Every structure is written in C-alpha cells, then in structure tokens.
Amino acid sequence: MSEHAALSPVRLTMREGPGQPDPSPALGALYQGFERELLVPLWTEIGDLMPSSPRSKASPHLWRWERLLALAAEAGRIVPVGRGGERRAIALANPSLGGRPFATPTLWAAIQYLMPGEDAPEHRHSQHAFRFVVEGEGVWTVVGGDAVRMSRGDFLPQAGGHWHAHHNAASRPMAWIDGLDIPFAYATDSQFFEFGRHQLSAQEKGTPERSRSERLWGHPGLRPVATAKACWPATPLLAYRWADTDRALTDQLELEAEGHAGTVSPGHAAVRFTNPTNGRDVLPTLRTEMHRLRSGAATVARREVGSSVFQVFDGAGSVTVGESRWEVSRGDLFVVPSWVPFQARAAASGLDLFRFSDTPIFEALHAHRESADPADIPPVPGAV
C-alpha cells in the first residue's frame, strides 16, 4: 500500500450480501484506488446514509433536577464566573453523543447558576438562545442594555447577535435552564462569538419590574404602530411572563370543560411562544411551548422528525420515550430524539411541561414529518 493510501481516512471492506459486488482481487484493487483518492462508493454506505426512517444518534435520557441543582450549587461554591469561562453553565450530555455537551444533535440544554451579587460578563454569539426559570428569582438578564427580570415560569428568548449579561441582585443563588442551537451551529460551521464589556453600568444593574421590550411589545394582540412595517426573524419581546402562560392554559381547559374546542386532545392544553412581528416561532431555529395535562390525562402518542428537550415545570406524571419510561416531577429534564415515540401522562396533581425543539429547522427545509398513527408507533413493553 502506498504512503498516500496509508494516510487516507477512507477504509473500505469487501462484503458479501444483497446489492454488494462479489469479493475479488479486482474489487480489492478498486477499493484501494478509492481509498487513495478519498472516494466512497454509495453501495457500501447506503444502509447508513439512507435508512428507511430516521435513526437518531441521540438516545432517550432523563436528568433529575435535584441532582443537577446540587451539583450546580457545589460549582457555585468553587467555580468563579468571569471572563474566559463566561458562564457557570453545566450542559446536558446525551449518553450516545460521545461525551459532547449536546442534549441532542441540534440542541443544547444547560443549568446555569449565579451566586448573590455575581455578574456574568457581557458577550454575544450567533447562536440563538433562551432562558426558562423553573424556580427562584432575583436575576436580571441585560440584553442590549435592557434589564429583564427573571422569575419562576418566565420564558426569556434572545436572538443571536445581541449583547447580553446577567446580574444577580438578590441575596440567594438562582438557577435556570439555558437552551441554544449550539450543536446545530457547530455542525454547520456557522458560529461567531465576541467578548463584550467586563462590567455593566450602574444603570443597567437596575431592577425594573418590566423591561423596555415588555412595555413596547408585551400587550397581547396589540402592536406598536411605529413598528407596523417591521418583520424580525426573531422576537423583539424579551420576556413571556408566567402569569400570561398560566392564564392561557387554564382558559383552554376551562373551555374544554364547557364543551368548546381549544385543547390539543382531551385534557391536554398547550401554547406556543411566538414572535409578535410575524406570528412565527420566537427564534428561527427553536420552537418553544408549554403543555398542561389535567389530572389523569395523557398526550396522544406521537413521533416526529427532529428532537426535543422537555422540563417538568410543575406537577408529576409518567413519560414514555421509545422503550424508556420514567416517573417525573418538578424540574426533571428529558430528551426525545428524532422519530422516537413519545407520550406523557399526568398524575393526580396534573403535569406542566416546558418543551423546546428544532422543528423550525426542518420545517424550513420541508423535511418535517410527524405521525400519531398507532400503526406507525410500535408498542412499548411495560408502558402505561
């Protein structure tokens, strides 16, 4: 074998089987020529490259909130926040993705922890991001100089390219989850990152009840006429408050009880966070939703192209993801890989679930598909 061929990363093996050429010295020589020239014939790869349906590289997995929170608190005690490390953010690493800090091949999810009086320094990046608060308050995220309160149940999106920092003005630590499209940007070589200022101004460390973005955009069904011609690819509203989300979910279930339409399925209310300038998803690559199941209700079993990360906001229940089944409660996070069946069922307490997914990417590519056909979803051993 030549030195050029020895250094080639391409390695081809003759195999017997349907659609494969008969092994022979001539075939071996042909494959060596392919290796030298960095060529791979489709007939040796088609089963992996073009399967009959998606085979996700990720696997279903569950992270317990109480364990994450304990480890984040210990990190808060011994790991500083500052320039270089930037954030005390601890990412979920899917067990099937080789130790990369990726929840799925396209989605990043992390618990971020900020100690009293701490500032996370300013920076910006091309990746789209959000924060979701399952408990606590006292931190303000500062986006483009606009200080935005973070409290339990609040959803705070932030489009790529915006300068942002965080400030904990409280006397207690605070934790929340970050969601980003980091793995997607990483896979497509589209990442940009810049350091910003080391410190926020005294004015930016203010603690307003309502941010400027909320005062302009946070009025349901009402659009500022001054922006009537603008259509932004990501939402200009920096906080979607829990009081509004909770009211919308409650109203859906009450309408259902009165015999009116409005729920996804019996006992299953859901809302999607949207961009007020165009009605689309809040971020170009991420779909974000809140789901509520009344006591004993279950979602329709379904599967879809693209992956999701869920966090239990409140209540308890059981979730079935492929062949895995877990009892879940407040704060727990779990992954639903692409084309893996999913169903959730509420306990007596009911179940609130926050969900984010990469669906907008696949919809833009006309590659999204979903199915709730029982014939298309194999039964799960031992599932309820």
N, C-alpha and C positions, 0 to 999 in steps of 0.2 A: 504494500500500500504506500502511495506517495505521501510526502510530508503534508501536502495541501489537504489530501483526503483525511489524514490522521487528525488534523486540526479542525475538521468540519464538525459542527454540532449535529448535522443530519446523520442518523443511523437507520438504515433500512434492513429489514429481515424478511427473507423469503418465507411465506407461509402457505400451507395448503388450505383450501376452503373455497366456498362458493364465491365466484367473481374474482378469484385470485389466479394468476398465471402459474403454470406448473413450474416448480423449482427446477433450475438447471444451471449449469456453468454460465451459459449465455445471460440468463436473468441475473445471476450474481454479478457479472461484469457490468451489466446495465445499471444495477443499483449502485455499484461503486462509482460509476460515472455520474449518477445523480448526486451522490454524496459530495464528490469533488466540486460540482458546480452549484451546490446548495439548492437542490431541487427535490421536491417531494411529490410523488405521483398520487393523485386522488384515490386510486383504488386501494391504497394501503391505509387511508385515513378516513374514508367516507363515513364509517360507522361512528367515529368520534366527532367529526366535524358536522355531520348532518344526521343526527338521530331522529327518530320518528316523532319525538316530543322533547321539550327542554329537560336537560339533566343538570340541575344546578350544582355548581362546585361547593355551594354552602350547604349546611345541614341545619335542621331544626335544633334550636338550643334555647335554654332558659337561664336567665341570671336572676338570682334572688336579691331584691332591693336591700334587705337588711345587711347582707354580706357586702354588697357594693358600698353602702353607706359607711360601714365600719372601716373598710379599707381606705375609703376616701378621707375619713376623719383622721386616720393614722398618717396618711400622706399630708394632710393639713398640718399635722404636728411637726413633721420632719422635712418636708419638701417646700422650699420657698417658691413664691410666684415672682417672676421678674423677667427682664429682657433675656431672650435666648430660649428659655423654657416656655415663656409666654403665658401658658395656662396650666392650672392644675386640673387637667382633663385626663380621664382614665378611660380608654376606649374599650369597647366590647370586641373581643377577638373570636370570630367564629371558629370552632374547633376543626373545621375542614378546609380552612384557607391558609394553612401553613404558618400560623403564628402571626400573620399580618394583622394590624389593628383595624380590621374591617368586620362589620357585623354581617354584611353580605357583599357580593362582588361589586356593588354600586353604592352601598350605604354605609356611612359612619355613624355610630352612636356612642356617646361617652357620658359619664357622670363628671360634672365639673363642681369643684368645691372651693369656696372662697371664705377665708377667715375674717373675723371682725376687723374693720379698718383697712383691709387689704385692697389694693388696686391691681387689676390685671391690665398690663400695659396696652397701649393702642397699637393696632395693626390693621391691615386689610388683606384680603385674598380674593381670588377669582371664584372660589368655591362658594356655593350658596349654603346658607346656614339658618338654623333656628334654635331657640331655647324653649323648653317646656318645663314648667315647675310643678312637681308633684307634691311638694311640701315646703313650707318656710316662706320667709320674705325678708326684705332688708337690703337686697342688692338692687342697684340701678345699673342697667346697661346703657352706655352712652354711645349712640350711633350718629356720626356726623355732628356731634355737639349737642344732640337732643337726648336728655336724660329720661330713660324709660323705666318706670317701676316694674319690678318682677315680684309677683305674688302667686300663691297656690292656684293652680288651674289655668294660669295665663299662658298663652302661646305667643311667642315673640319671634317673628320671622325677620331675616336680614339678608337682602340680596348681596351677591358677590360684588366686590369693588368698593364697599363702604368702610370708612374708618370706624373702628369700634373698640371700646374698652369697657371694663366693668369696675364698679366701686361698691364695696360692702359698707354701708353706713350704719349697720346695726351692731349690737353687742354680742351677737351669736353668729356662728358659721351658717352658711347656706349652701345647699346642693341643688342641682337641677340637671336635666339631660340636654346635651347638645346633639343635634342631628345635622349632618352635612353630606354633600355628594362627593366627598374626598376620594373614595375608591374609583368613582366614575371619571373624575378629572385625572386621577393618577393613571388609569388605564388608557386614557385618550391623549395623554401628554399635553394637557391644556391648563396646567396650574400656573398661577402667578401669586406672589406673596411679597408684601412690603412691611417693614417696620415703620411705626408711627412715632408719636411723641412718647417720651418716657413718663410724663406726668400729665394728669388732667388739670385744667384750671379750676379755681375755687368755684366759679360759676357752674361749671359742668358737674361738680360734685354736689350740686343742689339735689333736693329730693322732692320734686313736684309730684303731686297726686296724678296728674295727667300730663303726658308728653305733648310736644307741639304736634307730632303726627296724629295723635288721637284727637286733638282739638280741631284739626283740619279734616281728617278722614274718618273719624270714629263715630259717625252718625249713620246708623243703618238706613239704607235706601236714599240717602241724601248726598249728592255730590257737589263739591265746590264748583261754582260756575267758572271761576278763574282757571280751572284745570279741565274744562269740558272737552277740549280737543286733545288732551294728553292721553296716551295709552302706553303705560310702562309694562315691560315684560315681567316685572316683579312688583309686589305690593308696596306702596308707599306707607301703609299703615304698619306701625312697628309693634303694636300690642293688640291682641284679641283677648278681651277680658273674660274670665271665667263666669262672671255673672251673666253675660250675654249668651255664652255657650250653654250654660246650665238651663237658662230660661228656654232656649230653643229646643233642647232635648226634652224638657219637661212638657212643653206645649205639644210636641209631636205625640208623646204617649197619652196625654190627656185627650187629644183629638181622636186618637185610635179608640180610646175607651168610650168616646161619644159616638163611635160608628163612622168616623170620617177617615179619609185617606191621609197619608203623610209619613208613615213609617216604612222602613225597608222591607220588613217582614213582621209577622205578629210579635209584638213585644220588643222590637229592635228599632230604636231611633238612632239617627246618625246625621251629622252635619259635616260639611267640608269647608275648610277655611279658604277664602277666595280673595282675589285681587280686585279691589273696588273700581279700578280703572277699566277692566275688561271682563270681569266675571270668571276668569280662568283660575288655575291654581295659583297660590300665593307666590310660588317660586317656580322657575322654568323646568327644574329637574326633580322637584319633590312635591308629592301630594300629601296633604295633612288633613286628618279627620278626627272627630271624636264620636265614639259609639256608646250607646247606653242600652243595656238589656235589663228589662224589668225582672223581678224575681221569677226564677224558673224558666225564663225564655232562652231560646238558643238562636244563633245565627243560622242561615242556610249554609250547608257545607258547600264550599266552592274552591276553585283553584284559578290562578291567573298567571299570565306571563309577567315577570317582574317580581321583585322581592319586597317584603315589608318588615318593619320593626314595630312591635306593639309595646306599650307600657300600661299596666293597670293603674288607673288614676284613683279609683275607689271601688269598694265592694270586694267581692270574691266570686270565684267560679272555677270552671274547668275549661281547658283549651286542648284541642287535638290538632296536631300539626304532623301530617303524614302518619307515621307509626308511633309518634310520641304523644303522650297525654300527661298533662300536669294540672295539679290544683294550684291556682294562682291567687294572690291577694295584693294589696296596695303596694305599688312601686315596682313589682316584678316586671322584667322585660323579657321578651322572647322574639325569635326570628321565624318568619315564614318564607322559605326560599321559593324561587320561581317554580310554578306549576306543581307545587306540593299542596294537597288538600288541607283546608283549614276550617275549623268550626269552634265556636265558643258557646258556653252555656253558663248562665248566671246561677249563683247560689241564692239562698233566700234573701240575702242582703242586696241583690241586684249587682250589676257589674258595669263599670265605666271603663272604656278602653280608649287610649290615645293611639293613633296609628299614623305612621308615615311610610311612604313607598316611593319607588322610582317610576311609577306609572306614566307621568308626563313624558318621559324619555321615549318610552315605547309607543305611546300614542302619537308623538311627533313623527316617529319612524313608520307609522302604520303597522307596527308589529305587535300591538297589544291584543291579547285574546283572553277571555275568561269563560268559565263553564261552571254551572251549578247543576248540571245534568247528573243524577245519581248513577246512571250507567257509565258515566265518564270518570267517576270518582270511586276508586276501589274501597271496599270496607276496611276499617282499621281494627285489627284484633284487640278486643278488650275495651274499645272506645264506647262511651255512653252515647 
